[in-house]
Amino acid sequence: KAETIRIIKETLALELEELLKKSSKIINRLNKELRIICKECSSELLPKKPPLLLSGYI
């Protein structure tokens, strides 16, 4: 019984490690995408100097 529990613990630890690696890759990819989107928004969509109408809101 103790051997079975040890094997289960090791298996779960390995699976958890794999999940952490995968989630870390996903988070890094999302961060990269967000940086690209933010860069595009700030350079293309927003004017360099906000119009007078918008200046009170920014």
Order of alpha helices (4+ residues) and beta strands (2+ residues): alpha-alpha
